[in-house]
């Protein structure tokens, strides 16, 4: 299930929203930041007209079962779009499907996949490769980064949270915590607001952290469709919305990809009966939640600082 905790919402003009577990197994870091803030007494530092809302484990299935995706294999951060309209095609993913969704996890299949990835990287470039795999796809329900062909239950859950607690706010600031992308222990905020927009400039001035728009320039993340940030903004048409994904880097992209690929194959073809099931699951957790104390300390320091900076900027 998804937990919701609210503080000081009555009469609040601005509400800060901190989310965790959109991508299931990525939820450990977001949960730690939420719990740490509560233990430090963050609610006692809120100005009178500022509220705070936590949603915890938006994708409870993925969090519980160590999956990045939900019970329907949907990537929630590709699901927040109008599914009545035609879904975009990802021709790059179609070319790479034999690599991303292997027939087995045998040494031979893995060798062929590694050679194939190396070849595509040489021929088409690293950015094409990253975008083809991770920007999202809507044609292969058992694949990686599948955005779904209908609204997911967690999409509906977020709508219920917004309608139940945020509809009266004049301004809402979303910080949705993620892990896996970027330099080890480093933090970056991804936004869909372009440079020059008031939301983007507010983030730059207030948060004092790297801000990136995947649709502009040489951002480290490819542009995606159906993002939670975009969906969240559309759910609040009468409010000023500042929406960002707070991403903490872990390990190199290929290392993360191999872990996701193995776990996805396990989920669809092996299950817990597979002899390597526990190892594969633990590897997925490791690449999204490193167990080194220096990493944990870094994400706590940066995550808690960003939330405290947000409150200070609203005084």
N, C-alpha and C positions, 0 to 999 in steps of 0.2 A: 504494500500500500504506500501511498504518498502522504507524508506528514506536512502540515501547514502550521506555522506559528506566527502570530501577529502581535504587534506591540504598538500602542499609542495611535491606533488608526482613527479613532473618533476625532473628527475635526481636522485631521491632518491635510494640509495642502499638498505636501510632497510625501511620497512613500518610496522608500528604498526597498527593492526586492533582491534577495540573494538566493540563487537557486543552485541545487546540486543534483547529480545523478541523471542528467538529461541523456548521457551516454552510458548509463548503467555502471559498468566497472570503473568509469572515471569518477564515480561519486565519492570515493574514499577521501580524496583531497578536499572536495567541496564540503563534505560532511564534517571533516576535521576543522575547517575554518569556521563553519557555523557553530559547532559545539564550543570551540575555543573562544569565539566572540561572546557567547552566552556566559561562559565561565568567567570572563573578564568583566562582565557587567555592562555590555555595550548598550543595553536598553536604558540604562540610567543616564547615558550621555546624549540622548536624543533631545533636540530642541522641542518646544511645545507643539509646533506645527509640523513636525516631521514624524512620520510613522515608519515602521519596519516590518517587513514580511519575509519569512523564510519558507521556501518550498524545498522539501528534502526527499530525494529519491523520486524524481519525476518519472523515471523509467525503473520502477521497482523490480520488475522481472529481471532486467539486465543486471541490476545491482546485486540481487539475490543469487543469480545463477552465473555470475562472472561472465557476462556477455556485454558487448558494446551496444547491441541492438535489442529490440524488445521481443515480446512473445510471438510476434508475427515476422520477425527478422527485419523490422523496419528501423531505419536510422531516423530518430525523431528530428534531428536537425536538418532533414531533407523532406519532412512530412508536412510542414506548415505552408501549404499552397492550396489553390483552388483545384480540387481533383475532378471537377466537372469539365475543366478545360484540358486540351491535349497535353500530355506530359512531354517534356523535352527529351530528345534522343541523345544518347552519349555514345557516339560512334567509336570513340577511343576505347571505352570499356568493352564494347562489342569485340574489338580486335584483341583485347587482352583477356577475354573471358576464360580461355583455356588455361591461362596462368593463374588468374584470381580464383577460379573455381575448379580445382584439379580433380581428376578422376580418383586419385588416391594421394596419400602422403608418403609414398615410397621414395627411396633415395633417387630413383630414376626420374620420377615425376618432378621432384624438387630440383634436380640438376637441370632438366629441360626448362623449368620455369625460371631459374636463375640466369641461364643463357638467354632465354627469350627477353627477360627484363633488360639485361645488359645490351642486347641488340637494339631494342626499342629506344633505350636511352641514347645510344650512339646515333641512331638514325633520326630520331624526332626530338631529342632533347629532354632534359630532366623535368622541366616545367610541364611539357606536354604529358609526360608519363604520370606525374603527380596529379594533374588535372583529370586525366582520363580515368584514373582509378578512384579518386576520392571526391570529385565534385558532386557525385550523386548520379544514380541511374534508376529508371522506373520500369525496366523490361525484364529483369532477372530476379525473381522473388527470393531465390536462395543465394544471391550474390552479396558482395560487400556494398555498403552505402546505398542500399535499396530504400528509396523514399516512400514506397507504398503507393497503392492505387486508391486509397481512401483515407479519411482521417483516422488516426490511431486513437486508442483509448486514452493515452497520455496527452494527446492533443486536446481531447475533450476535457480532460482533468485540468489542464492549464486554463482553458476557457472558463471552467467553473470557478477556479481560484480568482481569475481576473474579474469576472462578473460579481462574485460574492464579496470581494474585499477591496477592489481597486477602482471601480467604476466612477466613484465620486471624486477621485483625486484630480487636481489640476496638473500635477507633474508626477511622473513615475520614472524611477531610475532603476534599470535592471542590470544586475551583475550575475551572469550565469557561468558557473565555474566548470572548466574543462581541463583535461590534461592530455599530453601525448605529442603535441606539436611545438616545435621550436627547440632552442638550445636548452641543455640540461639545467633545470632549476630556474630558468629565466621566465619572466612573465611578460605577456603582451595582451592587449585588449583588441579584439576584432570587432569592428562595427560596420554597419552598412551605410552609415551617414558619410557622405563625401566631404573632403576637406573644404572648409568655407562655410559649411552648414553650422548653425548655432550649437547643435548637439555635439558635433565633432570638436568644435572649438572649446566647448565647456569641458569635455573630457581632457583635452590637451592642457588646459589651464589648471584644472582641479586635480587630476589624478597623478600628474607627474610620472607617467609610465609610457612605454612605447604603445602607440595607437596605430592600428593598421586597418585599412579597408581592402579586403581581398579583390575587389573589383577595380582597384586603382593601382597602377604602377607595378612594383616588384614585390608585392606582399608575399609573405611566406606561405599563405594559404590560398588555394584557388577559390574563385568565386563559386558560390553554390546557389541552388534554388531551393525554396521551401524551408528556409532557416527559421529557427525558433525566434530569433531577434525580429525578423520581419513579421512573423505571425503575431508576436506579442504586441508590436506596434499597431498592427491593424485591429487588434482587439480593443484598443483604447483610442478611438477616433477623436474623442473630445479632450484628450489630455496631451500635454507635451511629454514625449517619451524619449528618454535617453537610454539606449539599449546596447550593451556590450557583452561579449563573451570573454571572460578572463581565462586565458589559456596559459598553462604551465608546461614548459618543455620537459621531456623525459629523455628518450633515447633516439638515435638516428631513425629517419623515416622508414628505411628498409627493414630495420630490426622490428619496428612496430608493425609493419605490414606483414612480415612472416608470421608473427604471433597471431594477428587477426585472421590471416588466411588459414592457419592450422586450426584455430578454434572454430571458425565458421564451417570448415569441412567436418570437424568433429561433431558439431551440433546437428548437421544435416545427415551425416552418414555413419557416425560412430557411436555417439552418445557415451554415457558413463561406462558402457561395457568395453569400450576401446582400451587396450592395455596402457596407452599413454595418456588417458583422459586427464588424470590429476596433474600430470606434468604440463600438458598443454594449457589447462586452465590457469595454473599458477604462473606460467609464462605470460599469459595475457594480463593477469593482474600486475605482474612485475613491470611490464612496459608502460602501464598506465599509472602505476602507484609504486615507484621505486622505494625500496625499504631502507635506503641509506639515510642516516639522520641528517646529513647536510642538506639533502633534498627536502626532507620534511620541514626542517627549520626554515629553509629559504621560502617555501611556498606559504608557510604560516606568516612569516614576517611580511612578505609582500601582499598577501591577501588581506590580512588584518589592517595593514597600513592603508590599503586602498579604500576599505570600508570607512575607516576613521577619517581619512581625507575627505570622503564624500560628505560625512556629517559636518565636518568643519566648514566645508564650502557652503553649507546650507544655513549656517548661523547668521 
